[in-house]
């Protein structure tokens, strides 16, 4: 009996081990919103049912779009499932980058099963995620936008929310509900840079004011009255009734403010309704009403249409497992699973007809308003005047993501008071027309395309032994440089067919003539100069201080150099959220404690913020080099000068500083080379907005956001030239000091 039991246990362990070894693991990239986070909590049930393990890569919305776009265009293969939307799906499907989920043919092993019931998907959602009748992504949830408002504050203001209000009413109600003394803002709206953040909101809003991105000939329209009316109305209303720092607020920031009772109204995605009415998370859950997004009487409301959907990149080695997960996560059964555990108010909304026909879901207070908002959105006819594009809060063309990101950065700078609305619109006009020149060029090119023997032996042997190292070094340096040079002379657009041929110096001319080029060079020099000045001055003072005898000197030195070992991304996040956050940061509390108005660091003082963060990282390096130099100083010379009556300042100026000259030039050289390529701190904090776009960040936007590899490569060559000019200049200084 014991032997049989032992045998059974051994067999079970063996099977478990074999199953674990054979189990597949799929990697999913997703956005960090509530419904997606909730789905991750149920993943264990999928694993139990199928034996397929799931790894999640959860990213902020702007970062997610950049990561998945880079991965799909470069065929990186980092993800087996991507969370994408209605903008990307038709474009990527047309390029053959996504696995078809359902075709207008009989089902086969590569399609969703018949039980999935594709016909149950809302037509607007299914159409937006298809190309030529083929479904390329399955909607996890769908959304429009609507007004969520505090019923108690509306009543206190003596007003009543109409079912279909105008923007004029919203501005009036926002002013009436604003109570700064109690930290209540009349209205919270997205102002954050990014085409899917503030860019999406202001585009949807502009539709109701009669604006459009392009006329029928693809000319930018930001120099028109409707766009000026839109931006001026938005800024004036938000300045009067919005939260401080609204220029850096996106979906998650406004959600937090509303749930804490700090917003009278919030106009945003319908999917947020379940979060603001959830008593576990929201302090105003029982005081929320809903209404359609506002209009101006021109026949177009300011609501959008969107679906976060799951898609499989072509080329994945785990297509079958990925398809199983998508079918599970976007099925009717998943909706029932969430409803059973968390209530019908918390199921992923907006994707299926059957959900709105369910009697239980009809009882949810925001269900009908969500459906009305979705049905009132028409992506094929979104503007008052005719437009050549499909989409409501976006234009479904490959260039849009890059253009809209840069345009939204200019708008956010206007919200923050760094420039006027007129200046922002003028820059938006230039940015858009510059980018669309590439589209016209593409269309045109598409149409036109169709010694002593012993010594020689010794030298040969030495060269042979050195050859691997030399070849590796040359390959490491020359291959990327040669490829960059090659691409810089080509029109290479990954989203529009890839290599479109040689264009000579056209990319160089376009890059340097761009309205963003010289400002980005100036920003780069300001940041580099500011960081060098701070680190050299404070580094010298710290080095002098640390050279003095003190208790715990070793511990103090370790603490001083510790910031140098913190990763730039982590450092930027800590400074942004813990110190510089406009609402919760330590610096804001200090400002308020002394009776001053807190500074909106990331918008009002973006360059100062970045210089501070980077200086904090590089100060230990400068301190360490300078401290080493000070410790090599002949102290007898200092003592002699002191005995001769030289003051402390004179001893520093005539003895210490000349001795430090070599160390200072080394710090200058090394830090400058690294600071010219600063990127992570800008990416994490301002995303290039508010005048913080460096040359490196501009290149990033051209290559990854605008998906113009040729133009970005030309920018890379300019960056190499600039870096070499600076390096040669500094090397000469270093050489002169070393010769002394």
N, C-alpha and C positions, 0 to 999 in steps of 0.2 A: 504493500500500500504506500509505504514511504517512498519506495523507488518510483512508483507511478506518479505520485505527487511531485517529486523532484523533477521527473521527466517532463511533466506538464508545465511546471514553472519555468524550466529551462527553455521549453518550446515557445512559451508565451514571450519570454524575454527575447528569444532569438527573433521571433516574428516582429515584436515591437521595434527591435533594433534595425531589422531589415526594412521595415516600413519607414522608420525615421530616415534611414539612409537613402531610400528611394523617393521620399516625399519631395515634391517640387516646391520651389519658393518663387513667388512672383513679386516684383517690385512695382509699387504704384506711387505716382506723383500726384499729389492732391493739394487743394487750397485749404487754408486754415480757418474755414468758417464752421459754424456750429453743426450743420447737418453732416458735413464730411467728418468732423471729429466724432460725432455720434455714431456714424457708420463704423468707424474704427473700433468702437466698443463692442460691436457685434461680430467682428471678424472671427473670433474664436469659434463661433457656431458654424461659420462657413468651413473652417479648417476641420472641425469634427465631422462634418458631412462629407467632405471631399478628400481630406488628407493633404490639401494644398496649403502651404504656409504663405503668409502675406507679410511683406515688409513695406512700411509706409515712409514716404518722404513728403512731409507736410511743410508747405511754404506759404509765405505771404503772397497775395494775389499778383502783384507786379513781378515778384521774383519767380513765381511759378511760370508765368507766361514766358519769361526770358529763358528759363531753364529748359522747358519742354520744346520751345522753338529752336533753341540751339541744338538740342539732342536730335530732333527730327530732321533738321536740315543737314546736320553733319553725320547723320546715321551713327550716332554715338552708342545706341543700344543700352542706355542706362536704365530704361524703364520698359516694363512689359505692358503697363496700362498707364495712360495719361488722362488727367482731368483737363478737358479743354471745353471750349464753348462754341457758340454759333458763328463766331467770326472765323476761327481757325478751321473748323471741320470741313466746310465746302472747298476751301482752298487746298487744304492738305489732301482731301479725298481726290480732288481733280488731278493732283500731282502723283497719285499712287502711293502716298506715304502712309496710308491707313488701311487696315484690314477691313473689307466690307463685312458689315454685320447682317445685312438683309438686302437681297436684291429682288427685283420684280420677276423672279423665276422660282422654280420649285426649290424647296429647302434642301440644303446639303450640309455636310459636316462642318463647313466653315461659316454657316449662318446660325443665327439664334433659332432655337427650336420653335415649333408651332405653338407649344404651350406658353411661350413668352407673350404671345398676342401683340404683335407689332401694331396691328390696326387699332389697338386701344390707346396708343400714344396720341396726345392732342395734335391735330394737323399742323398747327403753327410750330410746335416743337419738332415734330418729325421732319417737316419741310426744311427747317433751319439747320438740321443736322444731316442733311442728305445732299448728294450731288447727282443730278440727272437720274433721280428716282432711287438711288441706292443709299441706304442708311449706313453712315460711317461711324456714328457715335450714338450711344444709348443714353438718354437723359436721366440723370440721377434725380434731379429736380428742375423745375422750370419756374421762372419768375417774371414779373413785371415790376413796376414801382408804384407806390401809393403813399398817401399821407397817413402817418400814425401820429395821433395827437392826444394830449392829456385832457380828458373830458372835464376834470375838476378845474383846471386852470382856464379852460375855455369858458366855463360857466362863471368863474370868478371875474373874468374880463367882461362879462355881460354880452357874450357873443355866442352864436350857434354855427357850427360847421356845416356848410352845404354838402350834399353828396358829391357834387361836381364843382368845386370852388375855382375861382380865378386867382392869378398871381397877385392881383391887387388886394384881394381879401386876405391872402396869406401874409403879405407884408403888414397889413393893418392889424391882423390878429397877433402876429409875432411881436409887434411893438407893444400891444396891450398886455401880453403875457410876460414880457421881459421884466425880471425883478433882480437886478444886479446884487442888491443887498442880501438876497437869499440864494445867490448863485444859480438863478434860473434864467436860462436863455430862451427867448421866444421861439427860435427855430435853429435846428442843427442840420447842416447840409455838407456834402463832400466838397472840400477844396484841395485835397491832396493831389499832388502831381502824379500822373500815370494815366494812360488812356483808358484803363478799366476802372479807375477810381474817380477823381474829380473830372477827368476828361469825359467819361461816360455820362455823368450827371449833367454837366453843362451842355453837352451835345443834345441830350434829350430835352433839356429845358429850352435850348435855342430853337428847336423845332416848333415849339408853341409860340415863339415870338416871330416866326416867319423866316428864320435863318436857315442856311444850308452850308455844307462844307464846300461844294463845288457847283458850278453851273453845268449846263449840258455839254460844254466843251472842256470840262475838267479844269477850269480856272478857279483858283481859290476865291472865296467870297467873304473874307474877314474884313474887307474894307467897306462893307455895306452897313446900312443903318440897323437892320435887325440884329446883327451881332453886337453892335455897340449898345443897343437897347438891352440885350440879354446880359452882357457883362456888367454894365452900369447898374442895372436893377439888382442883380445878384450881389454885387459888392456893397451897394448902399444898404440893402436889407441885412446882410450879414454883419456889416460894421455896426449897424444900429442894434441888432437883436440876436446876433450869433455868438457862439462861445469864443473866448480868446484863443488865438492860435488856430482858427478854423482853416487857415491855408494849409495846415499839415494834417488835417483830420480826414480820414477815410471811413469806410463802413464800420470797421471794428471800433474805432475811436468814438464815433457817434453812437454806436450801439451801447457802449459802456456809459456814455453820458446820459442817454435816455433811460437806461435801466436804473441809474442812480437818481433819477428824478430831476435832472438838470436841464431838460429840454421840454419846451411846451409842445413843439411839433418836430417831427422828423420825416423827411420825404426820402424814401430809399426803397430797397428791394422788398417785395412782398414776403419773401422768405423770412424776413426779420420779425414778422408778426408773432411767430411762435415763441420767439425769445423774449420779446417785450411783454408778452402775456403769461409767461411762465413764472409763477410766484417763487420758485426756487432761486431764480436769478434776478428778477426784476422787482424793484421796490414799488413800482406803480402798475403792477400787473392787472389790478382790478379797475384801473382808471384810464384805459386806452380805447380810443375810438379810431375809426378808419374812414377814409374818403379817397376818391379818385385823385390822381395827380393833377395839378392845376393846369389851366390854359389861359389864353389871353383873348379868347373869342374869335380866333382865326380858324378854328376847325381842327386844330391839332393839340392833343394833350402832351404833357411832358413826361409821359411814362415810356418805359423801354420794354424790350422783350429779350430774354436771355435764358439759356439753359446751361447749367454745369453738367457736362456729360462725360462718360467714360469711353475711351477709344483705345484701340490696339495698334501700336506702330508697326508698319510692315517690316518684316525682317526679324521680328522677335522669334526666339527659339521656343517660346512657351505659349504659342497661340491658343492651343486648346484649353490650357489651364486659365489663361486670361479671359477667354470667352466664357468659361464656367463662372468666373467671379462676376463678370459684367451681368450675366443673366441672373445671378443670385441677387446682386446689389440693386438692380433696377427693376426687379419683378414686383408683381402684385403681392407675392408672399412676403417680401421684405417690408412692404408697407404695413401688412397685417402684423408682422413681428414687432415693429416699432410701436404700432397702435396698442398692442396687447401689453407692452411693457411701460410705455410712457404717455399713452393717451393719443387720441386722434389729432389733437392740436399740434403734436410734435412730429407727425409723419412728414417725409419729404414731399412738398406740394408741387402742383403745377404741371405734372408730366402726363398724367393719364386721365382719360375721359371717365373711367369707372370710379375714380376717386371722388369726383364731384357729383357722381350719381349715388354715392354711398350715403345712406340716411344718417349714419353716425358722423360723417364728416360735414354734412350739411349743418349740423348743430354748432360747429366751430364758428366763433363770431366773425372771423376774417375770411372764411372760405369763399363766400359769394363775391366779396369785394376783390379777392385775389383773381377769381375767374373773370370777373368783369374787366379788370385791368389787363389781363392777358389777352382777352378777346378784343379789346379796344385798340391794341397795338397792331400796326400794319407795317411790317418791314419793307414791303414793296412800294409803299406810298407814304413815306414818313414825313415829308416836308410840304410846306404850303406851296412853294414854287417847285416846278419839276426838277428832279435831280437824277444824275446818271447812275447812281449807286443803290444797292440794296442794303438795308440796315437802318436801325433807329438811332441807337447810341454809338454807332460805328458805321463806317463805309466798308463794305466787304471787298476790299482790294488789298493785295499784299503790302502795299506801301503804308497803309493807314496806321498800323501799330507804331511804327517809328515816327511818323509825322505827328500823330496825336499825342504821343508821349512828350515830345518837345514843345508842342503848342500848349499842352496842359501845364508844363513847367513855366512858361511865360505868363499864363493866366494866374498860377499860384503866386508868382512874384508880384503881380498886380494886386491880388488879394492882400498880400503882406505889406503893401505900401512901398515896395522897392521900385516900382515904376507905375506910370499911369495906365489906365485902361486903353487909351489911344496908342500908347507905345507897345503894349502887349499885343494888340490887334495888328499893328503894323508889322511886328516881328513874326506873328503867326502867319500873316499873308506871305512874307518873304520865305519863311521856312517851308510852307506848303508848296508854293510855286517852285522853289528850288528842288524839292523832292519829286515833284510831278514832272519836272524836266526829264528825269531819269525814266519815268514811265513812257513819255513820248518818244524818247530815244530808243527805248526797248521796242515799242510798236514799230518804229521806222526800221530798226535793225532786223526785226522779225520778218518784215516784208522783204527786205533786201537779202536775206540770208540764204538762202538756198546755198790720263796721268800716270804716276809711278804705280807699278802693279801692287806692291805691298800696301802702299798708302791707299790706293783705290780699294783694295780688299778691306782694309780697316774701316775706311769711311763707309763702304757699302754695308759692312756688318753693323756699324753704328746706326746707319740710316734704317736698316732693316728692323733693328730692335726698337727704334723710335717710331717707326711707321704706324703701328696700331694706335699709339697715343695721339700722334699728330692727326691721323685720319679721323679718330673719334672727336678730337677737338674741332677740326675743320667742319666735320659733319654737324656737330652740335651748334656751331656758329653760322656756318654758311648756308646750310639747307633752309632754315627758316628765313634767312635774309633773302636768299635767291627766290624762294617762293613768294615772299612779300613783294619783291620787285616785279616778279612776273605777273602777279595778280593786279598790281597797281596800274599796269598798262592794259588791263582787260575790263570789259563790262561783265561782271560775274554776279548774277542775281539768283540766289538759290531758290527763291519763291517764284521766279519767272523763267524757269528753264535752265538755270545754271550758266554755263559759259556761253556768252553771246559774241565773243570775238574781241579782237584787239581794237583799242580806241586811242592809242598813242598817249599823249600827255593830257587828255581830256579830264581824267580823274584828278590830276594834280591841279589843274586850273579850277575845276569845280570846287575842290576842297578848300583851296586857299581863298577863293572868291566868296565862299559861304559867309553869311552874316554872323555865323557862330565862331569862325576861326580865330580872328584876332582877340575877341573877348575871352576865348578859352585860353589863348596863349598868355594874355595878361593875368587871368585868374591863376594859371599855373605859376607864373613868376611871383605873384603876390603871396601865394601859399608857401612856396619854397623860401622866399625871402623872409616872411614872417616867422616860419619855423626855425630857420637858421639864426635869426636875431635872438629869439627867445632862448633857444637851446644853448647858444654860445654865451650869452650874458648870464643866465641862471646857472648854466653848467660850470662856468668859471667861479661864481659865488659859492655854489655847493661844493666844488672841489676844494676851494680855500677853507671852507668850514669843516669839511670832513678830514682835512689834513691836520686839524688841531686835535690835541689829546683830549679825549672825552671818555666818560664811562659808557660801556657797551658800544664802542666804536665799530666793531665787526658787525654787530646786528644792524646798526644804523646803515652801514654801507650796503648790506644785503637788501634792506628795505628800499633804499634809494634806487638801486638798479633793477628792482623787481618788475616795474612796468615794462621794461624792454622785452620781457619774456611773455607778455600777454599778446595774444593774437590780435591783429588789427581789427578784425570783425567783432571780436568780443569786446575789445576796448571801446569801439564806436557805439556798440549797443549799450554798454554800461553808462557811458557818458550821456547818450541820447535819452535813455529811459529813467535812470536814477538821478541824474544831476540836472539835465536841461529840459526835461518835459515841462510844458507850459502849465500843466494842471497839478502834477504830482511830484515834480522834480525838487531836489533839495535846494537848488538855487532859487526856485520860485518861492519856496517857503521862507528863505532868508530875505528875499526882496520884500515879501509881504510883512515879515516880522519887523523890518525897519520902516514900514509904511510906504514903500515904493511899489510901483506897478511892475509886475514880473515881466521880464524880457522874453519874447518869443524867439528863443535862440536859433532854432533851425530855419526860421523864415526871416526874422528881422536882422539877425546877426550870423548869417550862414558861414561866411568866410572866417569870422572870428571864432565860431564854434569849431570848425574843422581845424584851424590853426592850433587852437587850444588842445584838441584831442591828439593831433599828431605830435605836437610839442611834448605832451605828457609821455608819449611813447618813446620819443627819441632823446629826451633830456637825460636819461640814465646813460646812454651811449656817450654823449658828449662829456658828461660828468666823469665817467670812468677813464676816458682817454686823457682828459685834462688833469685828473687827480694823479694819474701815473706820471705825467710830465712834471707836476708840482713836486712830487716826492723825489724826483731826480735833481731838483734844484739844490745848489750849494748853499746851505743855510749859514755858513760862515760869512758869506758875502752879505746876506741880509743882516746878520748881527753887526757886521762892521759898519754898514750904512746907517743902522740904527744908532750906533755909538757916535757916528759923525753928525747926528741930529736930523737925519732924513725922516720926514713924516711917513705915516703908513701909506698914504696915497702916492707919494713920490716913490717909495720902495716898490709898490705894485706897478707903477707906470714905467719906471726905468729899469727894473730888474725882473720882476715876475712876468709881466706881459711879454717882453722880448723873448724870455725863455719859453713861453707858451706858444710862440708864433708857429713853430713847426706842428705842434699838436693841433692848433686851431685850423691850420690849412688842411691837415688830414681829416679832421671832422667836417670841414667844409666840402671837401672832395667826396667823401663817402656818402654823407647825408644828401648832398645835392643829387647824386646819381640815383639814389633810391627815391628821393622825394619827387623827382620829375615824373615818376611812374605811379604816383599815389592814386589809388582807386577804391579800395575796400571801404575806407572811412567815408568817402563821398557816396558810394553806393548804398551804404547802410543808413546814413543820416538824411541826406537831402535828395538823393537820386539825381543829382545834377541840377536841381531846381534852385531858384533864388540866387542866381548869379554864381553858383559854385561849380560850374562845368569846366573842368580842366581839359587840356588837349588829349590826355589819355581817355577821359570819359567821353569826349566827343568822338574819338575813334571807336570806342565801345558802342556808342549809339549808332554809328554808321554801319558797323559790321553786324552787330547782333540784333539791335532793335529795328533798324531800317533794312537789314539783310542786304546790304550793298557791299560785298566783299572787296570789289575793286576800289571803290571810293575810300573805304576804311583802310585798305592797304596803302593807298597814296598818303593818307594821314599818318600811317605808321612810319613811312619813309621820312616825312617831315619831322616826326618825333625823334627818329634816329639822328637826323641832321642836327636838331636842336640839342639833343643830349651830347653829341660829339663836340659841338661848339663849346658848350659849357665845360665838358670834361677836359678838352685841350686847354682852355683858358685856366682852369683850376690846376691842371697838371703843371703848367708853366709856373704858377705861383708856388706850388709845392716844390718844384725843382729848384727855384731860386732860393727858397728857404733852406733846403737841404744842402745847398752849396755854400751857405754862410758858415 
